[in-house]
Amino acid sequence: MRVLLTTTSYQDTPGDHHALLEAQGFDIHRERGPLPEKRMLELAGDFDAFLCGDDEITKAVLDKAMPRLKVISKYGIGLDKIDVAECTARKLPVLFTPGVNHTTVAEHVFCLLLGLVRNLVDSANSVRAGQWKRVTGHELWQKKLGLIGLGRIGQEVAKRARAFDMEVHALDLYWPEAFATQHGVVRHTEFESLLAECDIVSLHTNLSEQTKHLIKAERIAIMKPGALLVNTARSELVHLPDVIDALNSGKLGGYATDVMDEEPPPADHPLLHHPKALITPHIGSRTFESVPRQAMRATLNLVNYLGGKPDVIQANKW
């Protein structure tokens, strides 16, 4: 049984997942992902299973990978890089790991948000450079936070926001009524009303054809002057040129993100040195607590599926 392992978080972080994988006797080939389609096409066809991160698994990759490929086990929950519809048509199971990283990502949202409103990085770097640059920031207290998506991660963000005495607004197609009532979350059914009312907007929805470029010029125009935007989901949820234009004009007061359209971004990427941008290198779920949870779940999915055991979490059905 030959397995392609690409996720760097899995490989770089200690945990019991390593012992479990090694104990299977698989022939494991390791790569440093996320891999583009070109590299996946070079590798496809030689493996029985993919234990992957955000690698591009397209129809062309599947054409070459099958019929040998028997299962895809995704480390994480985002499936937009995998052609799930094509996998389903071919009865190829796509396994994933929901419910293991929501607290970690929610904490990172506030890491980014606090860093942005208090100018933390700039201030700390000035001290490190021997300066004493005292920049006045803002409070989160009683600000209106709008959550686009109120699933597991959105709910954890909402709970933390209430601890800051923020007013939480949210929009989600599948509304968690009991949670919203318990935590005093204001419901919106239209993007426009949420964007117009909130001081800060944080994205927690999946990427699809319907949500691609969800935040673009015409919606940014509705937002409050100086509003902040936080993105720990997928870069493609925003139309980046429009966000940069809004930062330049002052319409947006700041953009904090853990995801980029190209990772790592080129040195001349216009957002890298923007004074109103705060960027982290896709580490929202990369903690010594969260990685082993995700990695163990991804490994159990793989091992149990190949062993015919029912304890698997499968994203697609047929």
N, C-alpha and C positions, 0 to 999 in steps of 0.2 A: 504494500500500500504506500503510494508516494504522495506526499503532502507538500503543497506550496505554502509557506508561512511568510507573510509580507509585513504585518503590522509591527512597527518599531516599538510602540509602547509595550506590547506583549513581550517582545524580545529583550527589552532593556530593563524591565522592572522585575525584581525578585518576587517569588511567590510559588505556591504549590502547583500552579498550572504547568510549570516547566517539568516537574517530576511526573505529573499525570500524562503529559504528552510523550515524554521520553519512554515511559513504561509501556507504551503501545507497540513499540518495535517498528514504527513507521520509518520510512526513508524520507527525512525532512530536508527540503531545500529552502534556505532562507534568503530573502531579498529585503532590501530597505525600501519599503513603500512610503507613500502611495505610488503605485506604478501606473504610468500612462498606458493607453491602449497599445502603443507600439511595442513596449516591453512585454506586456501581457501576451501579445500575439507571438512574440519570440518564445515564450515559455509554454503557452497552451499546447495541450496534446500529450504532455508527458506526466500528467498528474491525475490522481484519482480524487483528490479533494483540494479545495482552496480554503485556507484559514487566513482570511484577508481583512484589510482595513478599508481604505477609500480608493482602492484600485479600480481602474476602468474595466469593467467586465461587460463588454458590449456584445451585440449579436455576432460580430465578426470573431470576437474572442471565443464565444460559445461554439460557433461553427467549427473552430479548430480544436477546442478543448474536448468536445464530445465525439464519440460516445464514452471515452474513457472516464471523463469527469462524472462523479457520482453525487457530489454534494458540495455546496458552498456554505461555509460557516463564517459569518460576518462578526468581527469583533466590533461591537457598537450597535447603534440603532438606525443610523442613516443609510438608506438603501438606494439613494439617487444615482450612485455610480454603477449600480448593477442593473442590467436590463431584466427586471423581475418578471415582466410580462412574457418575455422570451423564455426565461427559465421555466415559468409555469406552463407555457405551451409545450415545452419539451419534458415536462414532469421532472424537472431538476429542483430538488428542495433547496431553498434559501433559508438558512437558520440565522437568528440574530439574538441580541442580548438586552431586551428592554428591562427597565426597572433596576439597573445596577449603578447608574452614574448620575442620577438626577440631583442628589444632594451636592455632589462635587461641582457640577456645572452651575447650580444655583449659587454656590459660594463664589464661584469665579465671576458670575455676573456682578456681584457686589464688590469684588476685588477691582474689576474694571470700572464700575460706576464710581466708587469712592476715589479711585485713582484719578478719574476724569474730573470730578467736581472739586477736588481739593488740589489739583495740579501736582499730584504726589511725585510722579516720575521726574518732572522738570525740577521740582524743589529739591528732591533727594540728590539728583545728579549735580545740581549746583553746589551743594555742600561737599559732595565727593570731589568736586573740582576746586575746592578751596574758596568758594564764594558763599555768600549768605543771602540768597535771593528769596525774599519773602513775598510770595504771590497770594493775594486774597482769593479764597475759593467760595464755595456755596455749601449749604446744608442740604441733606436729603429730607430732613424733618418736614412733614406735612406737604411734601411735593406729590404731585399726581403721577403715578407710574402706570403706563399702559402696557399690558402684556398681550402680544399677538400669539395666541396659543396658551391654553390653560390645561395642558396635560401634566405628566409627572413633573417635568422640570419647571414649567410655568407655575404649578402649585407650590413647589418649594421656594421659588422666587417670591411668590405672593406672601408666604408665611414670614419670610425674612423681611420683606418690605413693611409688613404690619408691625414688626418689632422696631422699625425705624419710625413708626407712626406716620407712614406714608398712606396716601389714599390710593387704593389699588383698583384699576379698571382693567377689563379683559374682554377678549373676543375669542370665541372658539365655536366651531360647528357643533361639537359634542359637549354641551355645557354641563359641568359637574355641579348641579344645583346644591347638593348638600354641602359640598366644600365651600362654594361661593357664599352661601348663607352663613356658615360658621365663621368665615374669615372676612366677611364684609366686603366682598368683591363686587364692584359695580359692573353689570353686564352691558356690553355693546353688541349690536347685531350688524353694524356697518363700520368698515375701516375708518371712514371719514369722521364719524362722531368721536371715535377714540383718539384719532390723530389730532383733532382740533382741540380736545380738552386736556390732553396730558402734557406734562413738562418733560417726561422721559418716556421713550418707547423702547421696549425690549422684545426681541424676536425669538419665538419658541415654537415655530411651526416647521413642518417638514417641507422639503423642496420638491415641487412637482411642476408640471406645465402651468397649473393654475396659480402657483405662488411665486414662480420665477419673476424677478424684478417687481416684487410686491411694493417695495418702497422705491418710487421713481419721482420725477419732477412734479407731476401734477398732484401727487399725494404729499410730497414734502411741502408744497405750497400751502396746504391746509394746516400744517403743523404750526405750533406757537413759534414766534420769533425766538431764536436761541435755544430751541428744544434740543435734547440730547437723544442720540440713537445708540442702542447697544445690540450687538449681534454675536451670539455664541452658537448660532445654528448652522447656517450655510451662507457663504458669501453671495451666492447668486440670488438670494432673497432681495438684495438691494441692487439697483442699477448704479454701479459705482461712479461713473462720470457725473451723474446727477447729484450724488451725495457730495462729491468733491466740489462741484459748483456751488452747492448750498453751504458748504463749509467756508468757501472763499467769500461768498456774499454776506455771510453772517446769519443767514436764515437758520442754519443748524449751528448750535453752539459747540457741538462735539460729536465725534463718532468713535466709539470704543468697540473693537472687534477682536475675536479670537480666530476668525476664519478669513481667508483671502481667496481671491479668484485664481491665483496661482501660488502654490505653496512648495518651497519658499518663493517669495516674490522676487522679481528682478531688482537689482540695485537702484534702477531709475524709476521704480514704481512711484507714481505721484503721491500716494498716501503715506509712504514710509517716513518722510520727514515733515509731514504736515503738522503745524503747531496745534491743531485742534483734533488730531487723531491719536488714539492710544491703541496699539496693536500688540497682541501676544501671539506666540507661534503655535496655535491650535493645541493648547494645553488645558483646556477647560475641564477635561475629565482625567487629566494625567496627574494623579496623586498615588502615593504608595498604598492608600486604602482602596481607591476606586479601580485602578488597573488590575490588581489581582482578582477583584470581583468579576470584572468584565471578561478577563482572560480565562478564568475558571469556567464561567458560563459558556463562553465560546468553545472551549475545549470539551466540556461535558456534552454540549450539543453535537460536536463532531464525533466524539467517541461513542456516545449513546446511539446516534443515528447509524453509524457503521456497525455497531453491535446489535442492532435491532431492538434497542430498549426505548420505552416510550417517553423518557424524560428529555424531550427536546422542545425548543421554542422555534416554530417554523412560521415564516412570514407569508408564504404563498401556499395556496391550496388549489386542488383541481378535482 
